[in-house]
């Protein structure tokens, strides 16, 4: 099973970019998604942006992930 995490594109430099996931900023390859711009949201898996997603979907998914983590730490 693989998991793509939504991330906001902070900077685009050719085929590479910087994305933010919460407070974390990571470098990812943008070669798999055409026309990515600063401010877009993308799904990130294994160092690659694999799809563009809308902001609402990204925020909902990140909220669910935070809830799951919170539930795990409370157990």
N, C-alpha and C positions, 0 to 999 in steps of 0.2 A: 504494500500500500504506500502511496506517496501522498504528500500533503503540500499544497501550494498555499503560501501565506500572503495575504494582501499587503502591499507596501505602496507608499506614496513616492513618486519619482521627484527627487530633489534637484538633480542635475543630470544632464545628458552630455556625454562626450563621445560623439561618434557611435560606435557599437557598444559602448560601456556606459554605465550610469551609476549614480548614487541614489539609493532608496532609503526611506526611513520606515521602521516598524516600531512604533512607540518611540522610545528614546534612542534606540539603536539605529545606526547608519551603516549600511553595507554596500559594497560594490557588486554589481551584477552585470551580466551580459544582456544586451538588448537585441541581439541578432535574431531572435525568434519572433519578435513582435514589431511590425512595421509602424512607423510614424509616432513613436512614443515621444511625448513632450513633458517638460517640467510641469508638475501638478497632476499628471495622470496617476491613476492607480493601476498596478499590475499585480498578477499573482507571481510569486517568486518560489522556485523550487530548484534546489541544488545549484544555486548561483546564477540561475537564468530567469529572466522574466519570460513567462510562458503564455500569458494572455493579458489583455487589458480588461479591467472591470470598472463599473461605475462606483462613484464615491459612496453612495448609500449601501450598496452590496458589500463594499470593502469594510465600512464601519460596522455593519451588522455582523459580519464574519469575525472581525477582531473582537467585538464585544462577546460573542459566543466563546471564542478561544479563551478570553480572560475569565469568563465564568467557569469554564472547565478547569482551568488552572487553579482557581480559587477553591473549587470543590475538591480537587486532589490534595491541596495543602491543608484543608480542614479535616480530611479523613485520617 
